[in-house]
Amino acid sequence: MRLDAHQHFWRYDAGEYGWIDARMGRIQRDFLPADLAPELSRAGLDGCIAVQARSSEAETEFLLALARAHPFVRGVVGWVDLQAPDVAERLARLAQDPHLRGVRHVVQEEPAPDFLARPAFRRGVAALAAHGLVYDLLIRAHQLPAARRFAADFPAQPIVLDHLAKPEIARGARQPWERELRALAACPNVACKLSGLVTEAVWRDWRPVELAYYLDTALSAFGEERLLFGSDWPVCLVAAEGYAEVLGLVLDWSERLGPRARAALFGGNAARVYGLA
């Protein structure tokens, strides 16, 4: 099974998607399964994992409904209020749909440096295990030390790091990102998506050679069994010409890998980590 482990769907509404700013005019429209299906077909991919783009349980319901209607949407990483007193009941209700495979919170936008240490949030994360759900970790590079402590405190909880923690590629930043990424990767319960890199580079003016260092570092840190390909479509369209260019970046880079490792990167690892049939 060949998979794109990270993409989004939405019916665009400026009030609902305030993070899509004036620079992102190209994605200020609807993006639904009918738009993605031809891209996956051309790429020879069998399916995808849809990830939340709004912090609401209505978003989770929306994505689950799309997954029920479109078999190529193999799983959903939704949003649940993990700090809610009744988080266990909320998770139990949503997890009745087997398409729910993970939960994500937009930690990158949380101003409190100790957010990942908050007892209420951690209580919610602890409730994921009862339903076999992954936690998707969306942070920026400066939050990596806190993420390492968080991951170490939940050694049995599968965690997937999104977008390599968003290194500042546009200005060529390498340290302390590399050092802290390697520290996080030392936690064996953490996997990493090779996703979202083009949007951290100079939009429409990046070259694969600029991104190779970040891909190489992720491979060295996490190894072949903990890397997942994700396009971050349609967000990637603000920085790349199209889906094929983003896929091609990782395909070309992965030629150094053997057939088994490439199969793992482009689906096998995602199927295992997210528990997809």
NUMINU-184740 format. One record per residue (C-alpha): z, y, x; residue number from 1. Coordinates in steps of 0.02 Angstrom, whole numbers. Layout:
residues N
      pz      py      px  nuke
       Z       Y       X   NUM
...
This chain:
residues 277
      pz      py      px  nuke
       0       0       0     1
     -59     164      77     2
      46     311      19     3
      66     498      29     4
     256     510      32     5
     270     695      -8     6
     173     802    -132     7
     206     912    -283     8
     143     940    -460     9
     169    1093    -568    10
     109    1194    -715    11
     113    1363    -634    12
     225    1498    -703    13
     272    1645    -591    14
     448    1651    -660    15
     478    1466    -629    16
     403    1462    -454    17
     467    1621    -375    18
     453    1545    -201    19
     263    1552    -219    20
     242    1730    -157    21
      96    1850    -147    22
      31    1770      14    23
       8    1605     -79    24
    -124    1656    -205    25
    -221    1497    -174    26
     -85    1391    -255    27
     -44    1507    -400    28
    -118    1388    -527    29
     -85    1218    -605    30
     -86    1064    -493    31
     -78     901    -590    32
    -120     718    -562    33
    -302     744    -610    34
    -317     864    -463    35
    -237     746    -337    36
    -317     582    -390    37
    -489     620    -314    38
    -408     673    -150    39
    -311     511    -137    40
    -466     410    -180    41
    -571     494     -46    42
    -430     468      79    43
    -413     283      38    44
    -232     305     -19    45
    -160     201    -159    46
     -28     319    -222    47
      99     455    -191    48
     279     507    -211    49
     302     666    -314    50
     439     782    -252    51
     529     917    -350    52
     475    1097    -332    53
     600    1175    -454    54
     788    1156    -455    55
     810    1093    -632    56
     830     928    -719    57
     684     979    -829    58
     580     965    -670    59
     640     788    -645    60
     595     742    -824    61
     423     822    -801    62
     386     721    -645    63
     450     559    -721    64
     337     585    -871    65
     188     608    -755    66
     234     450    -661    67
     241     351    -823    68
      69     415    -872    69
     -15     397    -701    70
      15     232    -608    71
     -35     304    -439    72
     122     412    -444    73
     229     272    -373    74
     394     365    -364    75
     484     529    -396    76
     608     628    -292    77
     688     736    -423    78
     827     865    -437    79
     998     835    -511    80
    1145     952    -503    81
    1242     853    -374    82
    1389     973    -388    83
    1410     947    -575    84
    1574     865    -630    85
    1474     740    -732    86
    1347     701    -596    87
    1373     513    -614    88
    1323     520    -797    89
    1173     632    -760    90
    1111     512    -626    91
    1139     361    -737    92
    1033     438    -875    93
     888     487    -763    94
     892     327    -660    95
     854     225    -815    96
     674     267    -769    97
     633     157    -618    98
     512     289    -553    99
     661     393    -496   100
     679     345    -313   101
     769     494    -239   102
     851     663    -263   103
     828     826    -167   104
     921     990    -159   105
     843    1145     -80   106
     975    1161      56   107
     860    1272     159   108
     893    1415      37   109
    1082    1395      34   110
    1161    1542     128   111
    1328    1455     157   112
    1323    1371     328   113
    1446    1238     267   114
    1349    1190     111   115
    1322    1010     166   116
    1509     993     191   117
    1559    1050      16   118
    1665     918     -72   119
    1576     940    -239   120
    1405     915    -159   121
    1464     765     -60   122
    1536     687    -216   123
    1363     698    -293   124
    1279     622    -141   125
    1405     479    -144   126
    1351     443    -324   127
    1172     406    -270   128
    1216     235    -199   129
    1255     160    -369   130
    1071     182    -415   131
     991     144    -247   132
     926     322    -231   133
     871     408     -71   134
     928     583     -26   135
     785     696      33   136
     851     825     156   137
     761     993     149   138
     829    1107     285   139
     773    1229     418   140
     792    1201     604   141
     954    1300     621   142
    1036    1183     495   143
    1006    1026     598   144
    1182    1018     674   145
    1261    1022     501   146
    1134     891     443   147
    1183     775     586   148
    1366     783     535   149
    1318     755     353   150
    1211     603     393   151
    1346     529     505   152
    1471     543     363   153
    1358     443     246   154
    1302     299     359   155
    1252     186     213   156
    1153     321     120   157
     964     322     155   158
     914     499     201   159
     737     564     227   160
     713     725     324   161
     573     832     251   162
     450     930     359   163
     540     892     526   164
     668    1025     476   165
     534    1160     483   166
     520    1201     668   167
     456    1377     704   168
     285    1319     761   169
     202    1488     739   170
     303    1559     882   171
     300    1400     986   172
     487    1366     969   173
     542    1200    1044   174
     727    1215    1084   175
     855    1192    1014   176
     748    1109     879   177
     701     959     987   178
     877     929    1048   179
     952     940     874   180
     815     834     796   181
     850     696     921   182
    1036     707     881   183
     998     686     695   184
     880     541     731   185
    1024     451     818   186
    1090     418     642   187
     999     257     595   188
    1005     295     408   189
     888     445     430   190
     698     434     418   191
     576     578     439   192
     421     638     350   193
     275     700     454   194
     240     836     327   195
     237    1023     305   196
     190    1064     485   197
      35    1167     451   198
     133    1290     344   199
     253    1320     489   200
     107    1359     605   201
      -6    1513     596   202
     -93    1492     429   203
    -278    1450     441   204
    -272    1478     629   205
    -183    1324     696   206
    -255    1188     805   207
    -203    1004     811   208
    -157    1020     995   209
     -21    1147     947   210
      58    1024     826   211
      47     870     938   212
     211     912    1028   213
     307     911     863   214
     228     748     807   215
     259     669     977   216
     441     724     972   217
     465     649     799   218
     391     484     857   219
     499     479    1012   220
     656     522     913   221
     635     414     757   222
     521     275     816   223
     378     194     722   224
     487     119     584   225
     562     283     523   226
     411     397     506   227
     322     431     340   228
     160     527     312   229
     169     665     182   230
      34     793     143   231
     146     924      58   232
      -3     953     -58   233
     -36    1078    -134   234
      80    1188     -30   235
     -21    1139     124   236
    -172    1228      49   237
    -102    1397      99   238
    -123    1348     282   239
    -263    1219     283   240
    -437    1207     210   241
    -397    1054     107   242
    -310     888      89   243
    -429     801     209   244
    -386     921     350   245
    -199     888     334   246
    -225     700     323   247
    -346     706     469   248
    -218     793     578   249
     -97     648     564   250
    -233     514     561   251
    -308     576     724   252
    -138     593     807   253
     -88     417     752   254
    -235     336     842   255
    -114     307     987   256
     -17     187     875   257
     -55       5     845   258
    -121     -57     677   259
      51    -113     618   260
     131      55     659   261
      -9     151     573   262
      10      45     417   263
     197      82     419   264
     168     269     440   265
      41     278     298   266
     139     182     168   267
     241      36     230   268
     391     138     284   269
     389     242     124   270
     381      85      17   271
     530      12     109   272
     638     169     117   273
     609     219     -65   274
     614      40    -130   275
     440      42    -208   276
     368    -118    -278   277
